Structure formats: C-alpha cells, structure tokens
Amino acid sequence: MRIATWNVNSITARLPRLLAWLESSGTDVLCLQEAKLAEDQFPFDQLRELGYEAAVHADGRWNGVAVLSRVGIEDVVKGLPGDPGYEGKHEPRAIAATCGPVRVWSVYVPNGREVGHPHYAYKLQWFEALRAAVAGDAHGSRPFAVLGDYNVAPADDDVFDVTAFEGATHVTPAERAALTALRETGLSDIVPRPLKYDHPYTYWDYRQLAFPKNRGMRIDLVYGNEPFAKAVTDAYVDREERKGKGASDHAPVVVDLDVQPS
C-alpha cells in the first residue's frame, strides 16, 4: 500500500500535475494540503475517473485539506476537535479518514508568521489540540499516521542553514517541543530518503533559486504509530515533482507499507 502527503499550493493551479502524478505514482492514499478552493469546486469527477474518492475540508481561502483514496474512505472527521481558532474562525486545516486498513489525518499546521505574533501562539495551541485529538489512535492497534505540512523542521539538519533562521519560526524550541509532545503520544517520525543530495528536504522557496541551490527544509512530515512504522518498507521524497513550470513549492513525501489495501 502506498500513502503520500503533498502540499500542492492550490489544486486549481496544480490540477494537471496532480492528476498526472496520481496516474504515474501508484499512490493508494494521498493527503493534500493548501487546496485553496471551496469544496464545491473540488475536482471530484476528474479524480473519480482515476478511481479515487475524496474527503475534503476547504472554504476557498488559503487553507484547505483533503484525503484522496482508491481503497475506500470511511469515518471522515472534518476539522480538528478542540481547534482553538484564530481571530474567531476555525480554519480548514485538518481532516481524518479511514482508508482500507489505515487511518490518516491530513494536516496543515498554522505557519506562525513570526515569533511573538498572535498567529505563533495560535500555532502552539493548535499543536496541543492536535496532540489531544490523535492520542487515542496513536496508541491503537490499527496502522495510523498524521501526515502533512507541519511548518516545523524537527532538527537543525532539516534546514539548509539553521543560522539563516535565527529568530524566525519553524525552528524555535517551542515549536520543536510541540513536535516532541506529539510524538510522545506514540508516534514516530517516518524519515524519508532523499532522491538527490544528503537531506530529504520537502520544501524550497520559489525565490532566490532556492530549489536549484537545494536551500530547502524538511517540514512535510509523516508521524506514524507503531503498527504503521513496523509496516513501512520504504519512504522517499519525490523531488522530481518540484521541478519544472507550475510546480508546487513542496514535493510529495511517499511511504510504502507492507499491508493489504483490502
């Protein structure tokens, strides 16, 4: 069974690439972030032609998450239980679904903007709500994973130059402590192998030739419970999908599991 996560940075802008990648990659379940469209604009018909069902939580703004599956979708939960909200609004940043033998969350963690900003406090509160929401499944016997754009690099090696982020978000002790607390529910970091260079970066800024220079970050993560982690046979960053005209600034992270899709 093949499961992946990808911040597509607008399904509307990336639809031809998304459909082509689904056809060529053999992915059974794909967690998407930054859909940037309303649910009634989602390309259900095009995906159905490729054999995929979709569960979507989106409102047409900058967020939006989805789970695509060709092995069934059940027990969908839209939104994060206990979501603290930002400026009185609960943003569409999380969706859960059971796809065959595996349960997944697709998450788009708040960016945080800058240290000390209200959005940074919201980010930490959101992480705490995520930790509480997934704790039960994390300890369960069913393969379970939280996949998505976490907007945090777990370690210094997960950014091209940690000194370039001094005083900035994505690398602060508080954000990394939130990741540690999430893992302590019973989840492991499924670290993918890079297809080029030494580090499996998943995000490269569009500016300053960041991708050709490999000035990247590993912020798209797969956190799986013990049954999920034990079933992993391979994990990699599909860096090729970051290349070319019209690419997202994120690459897909792909995980192969030794479980039957059923």
C-alpha contacts under 8 A as a table, 3 or more apart, distances in Angstrom:
res1	aa1	res2	aa2	distance
1	M	27	T	7.74
1	M	28	D	6.31
1	M	256	D	5.80
1	M	257	L	5.12
1	M	258	D	6.45
1	M	259	V	5.99
1	M	260	Q	6.40
1	M	261	P	5.82
2	R	26	G	7.08
2	R	27	T	5.01
2	R	28	D	5.24
2	R	29	V	6.61
2	R	254	V	7.03
2	R	255	V	5.78
2	R	256	D	4.53
2	R	257	L	6.20
3	I	27	T	5.99
3	I	28	D	5.92
3	I	29	V	4.75
3	I	30	L	5.84
3	I	31	C	7.97
3	I	254	V	5.93
3	I	255	V	5.23
3	I	256	D	6.36
3	I	257	L	7.75
4	A	27	T	6.92
4	A	29	V	6.35
4	A	30	L	4.81
4	A	31	C	6.18
4	A	147	L	7.93
4	A	252	P	6.51
4	A	253	V	5.41
4	A	254	V	4.28
4	A	255	V	5.94
5	T	30	L	5.57
5	T	31	C	4.54
5	T	32	L	5.93
5	T	106	S	7.67
5	T	147	L	6.00
5	T	148	G	5.70
5	T	220	D	7.57
5	T	222	V	7.86
5	T	252	P	5.61
5	T	253	V	5.37
5	T	254	V	6.73
6	W	30	L	7.41
6	W	31	C	6.31
6	W	32	L	5.13
6	W	33	Q	6.38
6	W	148	G	6.87
6	W	149	D	7.76
6	W	220	D	7.65
6	W	250	H	6.89
6	W	251	A	6.33
6	W	252	P	4.45
6	W	253	V	6.53
7	N	32	L	5.62
7	N	33	Q	4.43
7	N	34	E	5.86
7	N	148	G	7.23
7	N	149	D	6.51
7	N	220	D	7.91
7	N	248	S	7.40
7	N	250	H	5.81
7	N	251	A	7.39
7	N	252	P	7.37
8	V	11	I	6.21
8	V	14	R	6.63
8	V	18	L	7.98
8	V	32	L	6.71
8	V	33	Q	6.28
8	V	34	E	6.21
8	V	35	A	6.87
8	V	248	S	5.37
8	V	249	D	7.76
8	V	250	H	6.80
9	N	13	A	7.84
9	N	14	R	7.58
9	N	33	Q	7.21
9	N	34	E	5.03
9	N	35	A	6.48
9	N	36	K	7.25
9	N	248	S	5.63
9	N	249	D	7.23
9	N	250	H	7.81
10	S	13	A	5.36
10	S	14	R	6.14
10	S	34	E	5.84
10	S	35	A	4.86
10	S	36	K	4.98
10	S	37	L	7.34
11	I	14	R	4.93
11	I	15	L	5.26
11	I	18	L	7.70
11	I	34	E	7.74
11	I	35	A	5.14
11	I	36	K	6.71
11	I	37	L	7.33
12	T	15	L	5.50
12	T	35	A	7.87
12	T	36	K	7.71
12	T	37	L	7.36
13	A	246	G	7.44
14	R	17	R	5.42
14	R	18	L	5.98
14	R	246	G	6.90
14	R	247	A	7.14
14	R	248	S	7.27
15	L	18	L	4.92
15	L	19	L	6.09
16	P	19	L	5.32
16	P	20	A	6.13
17	R	20	A	5.12
17	R	21	W	5.96
17	R	247	A	7.84
18	L	21	W	5.15
18	L	22	L	6.20
19	L	22	L	5.18
19	L	23	E	6.30
19	L	46	Q	7.95
19	L	47	L	7.38
20	A	23	E	5.14
20	A	24	S	6.25
21	W	24	S	5.16
21	W	25	S	5.66
22	L	25	S	5.44
22	L	26	G	6.45
22	L	27	T	6.19
23	E	26	G	6.50
23	E	50	L	7.26
27	T	30	L	6.76
28	D	69	S	5.70
28	D	70	R	5.45
28	D	71	V	6.51
29	V	67	V	7.01
29	V	68	L	5.54
29	V	69	S	4.43
29	V	70	R	6.67
29	V	71	V	7.52
29	V	99	C	7.25
30	L	67	V	5.74
30	L	68	L	5.04
30	L	69	S	6.52
31	C	65	V	7.52
31	C	66	A	5.88
31	C	67	V	4.62
31	C	68	L	6.44
31	C	105	W	7.75
31	C	106	S	5.18
31	C	147	L	6.81
31	C	148	G	6.88
32	L	35	A	7.02
32	L	65	V	5.47
32	L	66	A	5.05
32	L	67	V	6.21
32	L	68	L	7.84
32	L	106	S	6.62
32	L	148	G	7.28
33	Q	63	N	7.17
33	Q	64	G	6.05
33	Q	65	V	4.54
33	Q	66	A	6.67
33	Q	93	R	7.86
33	Q	106	S	7.22
33	Q	107	V	6.89
33	Q	108	Y	5.82
33	Q	148	G	6.78
33	Q	149	D	7.02
34	E	62	W	6.34
34	E	63	N	4.70
34	E	64	G	5.06
34	E	65	V	6.16
34	E	108	Y	7.29
35	A	58	A	7.01
35	A	60	G	7.89
35	A	62	W	7.58
35	A	63	N	6.26
35	A	64	G	4.68
35	A	65	V	5.89
35	A	66	A	7.56
36	K	58	A	7.28
36	K	59	D	7.61
36	K	60	G	5.17
36	K	61	R	5.21
36	K	62	W	5.02
36	K	63	N	5.61
36	K	64	G	5.78
37	L	41	Q	6.24
37	L	42	F	6.94
37	L	58	A	6.43
37	L	59	D	6.26
37	L	60	G	3.66
37	L	61	R	6.30
37	L	64	G	7.09
38	A	41	Q	5.30
38	A	42	F	6.74
38	A	58	A	5.33
38	A	59	D	4.42
38	A	60	G	3.88
38	A	61	R	7.57
39	E	42	F	5.29
39	E	56	V	6.39
39	E	57	H	6.70
39	E	58	A	5.42
39	E	59	D	6.41
39	E	60	G	7.41
42	F	56	V	7.98
43	P	46	Q	5.55
43	P	47	L	6.33
44	F	47	L	5.24
44	F	48	R	5.99
44	F	53	E	7.40
44	F	54	A	6.80
45	D	48	R	5.02
45	D	49	E	6.33
46	Q	49	E	5.26
46	Q	50	L	6.90
47	L	50	L	5.21
47	L	51	G	6.48
47	L	52	Y	5.25
47	L	53	E	6.95
47	L	54	A	7.83
48	R	51	G	4.85
48	R	52	Y	4.91
48	R	53	E	6.08
49	E	52	Y	7.38
51	G	70	R	5.63
52	Y	68	L	5.99
52	Y	69	S	5.09
52	Y	70	R	4.48
53	E	68	L	5.68
53	E	69	S	5.33
53	E	70	R	6.20
53	E	72	G	6.91
53	E	73	I	6.96
54	A	66	A	6.84
54	A	67	V	5.69
54	A	68	L	4.50
54	A	69	S	6.42
54	A	73	I	7.56
55	A	66	A	5.55
55	A	67	V	5.27
55	A	68	L	6.59
55	A	73	I	7.44
55	A	76	V	7.12
55	A	95	I	7.88
55	A	97	A	7.67
56	V	64	G	7.64
56	V	65	V	6.11
56	V	66	A	4.34
56	V	67	V	6.61
56	V	78	K	7.73
56	V	95	I	7.38
57	H	64	G	5.73
57	H	65	V	5.44
57	H	66	A	6.11
57	H	78	K	5.91
57	H	79	G	7.26
57	H	92	P	5.68
57	H	93	R	7.66
57	H	94	A	7.40
57	H	95	I	6.51
58	A	61	R	7.69
58	A	63	N	6.81
58	A	64	G	4.01
58	A	65	V	6.19
58	A	66	A	7.96
58	A	92	P	5.45
59	D	63	N	7.63
59	D	64	G	6.58
59	D	92	P	6.97
60	G	63	N	7.56
60	G	64	G	7.33
61	R	64	G	7.40
63	N	91	E	7.11
63	N	92	P	6.07
63	N	93	R	6.29
63	N	108	Y	7.48
64	G	92	P	5.15
64	G	93	R	5.92
64	G	108	Y	7.95
65	V	92	P	6.67
65	V	93	R	5.97
65	V	94	A	6.19
65	V	95	I	6.51
65	V	106	S	6.49
65	V	107	V	6.85
65	V	108	Y	7.07
66	A	95	I	6.56
66	A	106	S	6.65
67	V	95	I	7.42
67	V	96	A	7.68
67	V	97	A	7.21
67	V	106	S	6.68
69	S	72	G	5.87
69	S	73	I	6.50
69	S	99	C	6.53
71	V	99	C	5.83
71	V	100	G	5.39
71	V	261	P	6.12
71	V	262	S	7.01
72	G	98	T	7.75
72	G	99	C	5.21
72	G	100	G	5.88
73	I	76	V	7.30
73	I	97	A	6.12
73	I	98	T	5.63
73	I	99	C	4.91
73	I	100	G	7.34
74	E	97	A	5.83
74	E	98	T	5.08
74	E	99	C	6.61
75	D	96	A	7.78
75	D	97	A	5.59
75	D	98	T	5.96
76	V	95	I	7.16
76	V	96	A	5.47
76	V	97	A	4.44
76	V	98	T	7.05
77	V	95	I	5.62
77	V	96	A	4.99
77	V	97	A	6.52
78	K	92	P	7.86
78	K	94	A	6.54
78	K	95	I	4.67
78	K	96	A	6.62
79	G	83	D	7.58
79	G	91	E	7.92
79	G	92	P	6.07
79	G	93	R	6.62
79	G	94	A	5.00
79	G	95	I	5.61
80	L	83	D	5.19
80	L	93	R	7.46
80	L	94	A	5.61
80	L	95	I	7.20
80	L	129	A	7.27
80	L	130	L	6.81
80	L	133	A	7.19
81	P	129	A	6.94
81	P	130	L	7.77
81	P	133	A	6.15
82	G	129	A	5.41
82	G	133	A	7.65
83	D	90	H	6.73
83	D	126	W	6.17
83	D	129	A	5.95
83	D	130	L	7.98
84	P	90	H	7.37
84	P	122	Y	7.13
84	P	125	Q	6.49
84	P	126	W	6.21
84	P	129	A	7.43
85	G	88	G	5.90
85	G	89	K	5.13
85	G	90	H	4.41
85	G	91	E	6.75
85	G	122	Y	7.41
85	G	126	W	7.97
86	Y	89	K	5.25
86	Y	90	H	6.48
86	Y	91	E	7.55
86	Y	119	H	7.40
86	Y	122	Y	6.55
93	R	107	V	5.63
93	R	108	Y	4.92
93	R	109	V	6.67
93	R	110	P	7.95
94	A	105	W	6.78
94	A	106	S	5.66
94	A	107	V	4.50
94	A	108	Y	6.42
95	I	105	W	5.61
95	I	106	S	5.43
95	I	107	V	6.74
96	A	103	R	7.34
96	A	104	V	5.59
96	A	105	W	4.21
96	A	106	S	6.31
97	A	103	R	5.78
97	A	104	V	5.65
97	A	105	W	6.63
98	T	101	P	7.25
98	T	102	V	5.80
98	T	103	R	4.14
98	T	104	V	6.32
99	C	102	V	5.40
99	C	103	R	6.00
99	C	104	V	7.59
100	G	103	R	7.91
100	G	261	P	5.38
100	G	262	S	5.68
101	P	142	R	7.16
101	P	143	P	7.02
101	P	259	V	7.61
101	P	260	Q	7.34
101	P	261	P	6.29
101	P	262	S	6.89
102	V	142	R	6.59
102	V	143	P	5.05
102	V	144	F	5.74
103	R	142	R	7.44
103	R	143	P	6.48
103	R	144	F	4.83
103	R	145	A	6.66
104	V	144	F	5.71
104	V	145	A	5.00
104	V	146	V	5.72
104	V	147	L	7.11
105	W	145	A	6.48
105	W	146	V	4.68
105	W	147	L	6.02
106	S	146	V	6.26
106	S	147	L	5.19
106	S	148	G	5.41
107	V	146	V	7.12
107	V	147	L	6.25
107	V	148	G	4.81
107	V	149	D	6.40
107	V	150	Y	7.26
108	Y	148	G	5.86
108	Y	149	D	5.01
108	Y	150	Y	6.18
108	Y	151	N	7.92
109	V	123	K	6.94
109	V	126	W	7.48
109	V	127	F	7.57
109	V	148	G	7.93
109	V	149	D	6.21
109	V	150	Y	4.92
109	V	151	N	6.12
110	P	119	H	7.47
110	P	120	Y	7.98
110	P	122	Y	7.50
110	P	123	K	5.16
110	P	126	W	7.62
110	P	150	Y	7.78
110	P	151	N	7.04
111	N	119	H	7.51
111	N	120	Y	7.41
111	N	123	K	6.88
111	N	151	N	5.73
111	N	169	T	7.97
111	N	170	H	7.87
112	G	115	V	7.22
112	G	117	H	7.20
112	G	118	P	7.88
112	G	119	H	4.75
112	G	120	Y	3.81
112	G	121	A	7.34
112	G	122	Y	7.26
112	G	123	K	5.56
112	G	169	T	6.62
113	R	117	H	6.79
113	R	119	H	6.28
113	R	120	Y	6.34
113	R	169	T	6.88
114	E	117	H	5.51
114	E	119	H	7.71
114	E	120	Y	6.35
114	E	168	A	6.13
114	E	169	T	5.67
115	V	120	Y	5.95
115	V	167	G	7.33
115	V	168	A	6.36
115	V	169	T	5.97
116	G	120	Y	6.27
116	G	121	A	7.28
117	H	120	Y	5.25
117	H	121	A	6.90
118	P	121	A	5.20
118	P	122	Y	6.22
119	H	122	Y	4.82
119	H	123	K	6.09
120	Y	123	K	4.99
120	Y	124	L	6.54
121	A	124	L	5.27
121	A	125	Q	6.26
122	Y	125	Q	5.02
122	Y	126	W	5.92
123	K	126	W	5.03
123	K	127	F	6.27
124	L	127	F	5.12
124	L	128	E	6.46
124	L	174	A	7.66
124	L	175	E	6.76
124	L	178	A	6.89
125	Q	128	E	5.12
125	Q	129	A	6.40
126	W	129	A	5.08
126	W	130	L	6.20
127	F	130	L	4.96
127	F	131	R	6.15
127	F	178	A	6.23
127	F	179	L	7.87
127	F	182	L	7.75
128	E	131	R	5.05
128	E	132	A	6.35
128	E	178	A	7.17
128	E	182	L	7.99
129	A	132	A	5.20
129	A	133	A	6.10
130	L	133	A	4.99
130	L	134	V	6.22
130	L	182	L	7.73
131	R	134	V	5.59
131	R	135	A	6.08
131	R	181	A	7.15
131	R	182	L	5.09
131	R	185	T	7.15
132	A	135	A	5.52
133	A	136	G	7.39
134	V	137	D	5.53
134	V	138	A	5.98
134	V	185	T	7.77
135	A	138	A	5.05
135	A	139	H	6.55
135	A	185	T	5.25
135	A	186	G	7.49
136	G	139	H	5.55
136	G	140	G	6.47
137	D	140	G	4.89
137	D	142	R	7.68
137	D	144	F	6.53
138	A	144	F	6.52
138	A	145	A	7.76
138	A	185	T	6.08
138	A	186	G	5.23
138	A	187	L	6.13
138	A	224	G	7.56
138	A	225	N	5.19
138	A	226	E	7.97
139	H	185	T	7.11
139	H	186	G	5.82
139	H	225	N	6.99
140	G	143	P	7.80
140	G	144	F	7.95
140	G	225	N	7.93
141	S	227	P	6.39
142	R	227	P	6.38
142	R	228	F	7.66
143	P	224	G	7.50
143	P	225	N	6.51
143	P	226	E	7.40
143	P	227	P	4.82
143	P	228	F	4.23
143	P	229	A	7.96
144	F	224	G	5.70
144	F	225	N	5.60
144	F	227	P	7.38
144	F	228	F	5.77
145	A	187	L	7.79
145	A	222	V	6.61
145	A	223	Y	5.39
145	A	224	G	4.06
145	A	225	N	6.28
145	A	228	F	6.95
146	V	222	V	5.93
146	V	223	Y	5.19
146	V	224	G	6.41
147	L	220	D	7.54
147	L	221	L	5.83
147	L	222	V	4.52
147	L	223	Y	6.35
148	G	220	D	5.43
148	G	221	L	5.76
148	G	222	V	6.80
149	D	219	I	5.98
149	D	220	D	4.31
149	D	221	L	6.46
150	Y	219	I	5.62
150	Y	220	D	5.84
150	Y	221	L	6.52
151	N	170	H	5.82
151	N	219	I	5.25
151	N	220	D	7.28
152	V	169	T	7.81
152	V	170	H	4.20
152	V	171	V	6.14
152	V	175	E	6.61
152	V	176	R	7.00
152	V	218	R	7.88
152	V	219	I	5.25
153	A	156	D	7.31
153	A	158	D	5.50
153	A	159	V	6.73
153	A	170	H	5.82
153	A	171	V	5.81
153	A	176	R	7.58
153	A	217	M	6.65
153	A	218	R	5.58
153	A	219	I	5.01
154	P	158	D	6.55
154	P	171	V	7.35
154	P	176	R	5.92
154	P	179	L	7.19
154	P	218	R	7.81
154	P	219	I	7.63
155	A	158	D	5.36
155	A	159	V	7.72
155	A	171	V	7.53
155	A	176	R	7.88
156	D	159	V	5.93
156	D	161	D	7.78
156	D	162	V	5.77
156	D	171	V	7.56
157	D	160	F	7.11
157	D	161	D	7.98
157	D	162	V	7.77
157	D	199	H	7.61
158	D	199	H	7.15
158	D	200	P	7.77
158	D	201	Y	6.78
158	D	217	M	5.50
158	D	218	R	5.03
158	D	219	I	7.78
159	V	162	V	5.93
159	V	201	Y	7.51
159	V	215	R	7.65
159	V	216	G	5.98
159	V	217	M	4.36
159	V	218	R	6.50
160	F	214	N	7.46
160	F	215	R	5.14
160	F	216	G	5.49
160	F	217	M	6.40
161	D	164	A	5.57
161	D	165	F	7.45
161	D	215	R	7.85
162	V	165	F	5.39
162	V	166	E	6.86
162	V	171	V	7.94
163	T	166	E	5.24
165	F	168	A	5.15
165	F	169	T	7.40
165	F	171	V	7.15
167	G	172	T	7.68
168	A	171	V	7.04
168	A	172	T	7.20
169	T	172	T	5.91
169	T	175	E	7.93
170	H	175	E	6.74
171	V	175	E	6.69
171	V	176	R	6.74
172	T	175	E	5.38
172	T	176	R	6.34
173	P	176	R	5.14
173	P	177	A	5.92
174	A	177	A	4.98
174	A	178	A	6.29
175	E	178	A	5.08
175	E	179	L	6.58
176	R	179	L	5.00
176	R	180	T	6.27
177	A	180	T	4.92
177	A	181	A	6.18
178	A	181	A	5.11
178	A	182	L	6.26
179	L	182	L	5.04
179	L	183	R	6.27
180	T	183	R	5.13
180	T	184	E	6.16
181	A	184	E	5.04
181	A	185	T	6.92
182	L	185	T	5.65
182	L	186	G	7.94
182	L	187	L	7.13
183	R	186	G	5.73
183	R	187	L	4.45
183	R	188	S	5.90
183	R	189	D	7.58
183	R	223	Y	7.33
184	E	187	L	6.45
186	G	225	N	5.69
186	G	226	E	7.12
187	L	223	Y	5.56
187	L	224	G	4.97
187	L	225	N	4.37
187	L	226	E	6.84
188	S	223	Y	5.24
188	S	224	G	5.31
188	S	225	N	6.18
188	S	226	E	7.40
188	S	229	A	7.03
189	D	221	L	7.22
189	D	222	V	6.08
189	D	223	Y	4.75
189	D	224	G	6.71
190	I	221	L	7.46
190	I	222	V	5.50
190	I	223	Y	5.97
190	I	224	G	6.80
190	I	229	A	7.05
190	I	235	A	7.38
191	V	200	P	7.97
191	V	221	L	7.72
191	V	222	V	7.51
191	V	235	A	7.03
191	V	236	Y	7.96
192	P	200	P	6.31
192	P	234	D	7.66
192	P	235	A	4.43
192	P	236	Y	4.22
192	P	237	V	6.13
192	P	253	V	7.18
192	P	254	V	7.71
192	P	255	V	7.75
193	R	199	H	7.61
193	R	200	P	5.75
193	R	235	A	6.09
193	R	236	Y	4.53
193	R	237	V	6.48
194	P	197	Y	6.61
194	P	198	D	6.60
194	P	199	H	5.88
194	P	200	P	4.20
194	P	201	Y	7.34
194	P	236	Y	5.89
194	P	237	V	5.63
194	P	239	R	7.74
195	L	200	P	7.60
195	L	236	Y	6.96
195	L	237	V	6.51
195	L	238	D	6.96
195	L	239	R	6.55
196	K	199	H	7.98
196	K	239	R	7.67
197	Y	200	P	7.79
200	P	218	R	6.50
200	P	236	Y	7.62
200	P	237	V	6.30
201	Y	204	W	7.76
201	Y	216	G	5.42
201	Y	217	M	4.83
201	Y	218	R	4.29
201	Y	219	I	7.62
201	Y	237	V	7.53
202	T	216	G	6.97
202	T	217	M	6.01
202	T	218	R	4.91
202	T	219	I	6.39
202	T	220	D	5.95
202	T	237	V	6.63
202	T	239	R	7.57
202	T	250	H	5.57
202	T	251	A	5.25
202	T	252	P	7.24
202	T	253	V	7.32
203	Y	216	G	5.49
203	Y	217	M	5.28
203	Y	218	R	6.35
203	Y	219	I	6.86
203	Y	220	D	7.55
203	Y	249	D	5.79
203	Y	250	H	4.39
203	Y	251	A	6.45
204	W	210	A	5.70
204	W	211	F	5.32
204	W	214	N	7.29
204	W	215	R	6.34
204	W	216	G	4.54
204	W	217	M	6.60
204	W	249	D	5.62
204	W	250	H	6.56
205	D	208	Q	7.78
205	D	209	L	7.93
205	D	210	A	5.62
205	D	211	F	6.98
205	D	215	R	7.94
205	D	216	G	7.31
205	D	249	D	6.08
206	Y	209	L	6.87
206	Y	210	A	6.49
206	Y	211	F	7.35
206	Y	249	D	6.35
207	R	210	A	6.12
209	L	212	P	5.62
209	L	213	K	6.13
210	A	213	K	5.20
210	A	214	N	5.80
210	A	215	R	4.81
210	A	216	G	6.82
211	F	214	N	4.82
211	F	215	R	6.16
211	F	216	G	6.96
212	P	215	R	7.90
218	R	221	L	7.43
220	D	253	V	7.25
221	L	253	V	7.70
224	G	227	P	7.91
224	G	228	F	5.41
224	G	229	A	5.70
225	N	228	F	5.29
225	N	229	A	6.04
226	E	229	A	5.05
226	E	230	K	6.00
227	P	230	K	5.30
227	P	231	A	6.38
228	F	231	A	5.29
228	F	232	V	6.63
228	F	257	L	7.62
229	A	232	V	5.36
231	A	257	L	5.01
231	A	258	D	4.99
231	A	259	V	6.65
232	V	235	A	7.43
232	V	255	V	6.86
232	V	256	D	5.73
232	V	257	L	4.44
232	V	258	D	6.32
233	T	255	V	7.73
233	T	256	D	5.54
233	T	257	L	5.58
233	T	258	D	6.41
234	D	255	V	5.85
234	D	256	D	5.14
234	D	257	L	7.35
235	A	253	V	7.31
235	A	254	V	5.50
235	A	255	V	4.29
235	A	256	D	6.19
236	Y	253	V	5.90
236	Y	254	V	5.41
236	Y	255	V	6.70
237	V	251	A	6.59
237	V	252	P	5.93
237	V	253	V	4.57
237	V	254	V	6.22
238	D	241	E	5.97
238	D	242	R	7.85
238	D	251	A	5.95
238	D	252	P	5.44
238	D	253	V	6.25
238	D	254	V	7.09
239	R	242	R	5.51
239	R	243	K	7.37
239	R	251	A	5.63
239	R	252	P	7.40
240	E	243	K	5.48
240	E	251	A	7.77
241	E	244	G	7.88
241	E	247	A	6.86
241	E	251	A	5.84
241	E	252	P	7.24
242	R	247	A	5.40
242	R	248	S	6.20
242	R	249	D	6.45
242	R	250	H	6.42
242	R	251	A	5.28
243	K	247	A	6.18
244	G	247	A	6.04
248	S	251	A	7.06
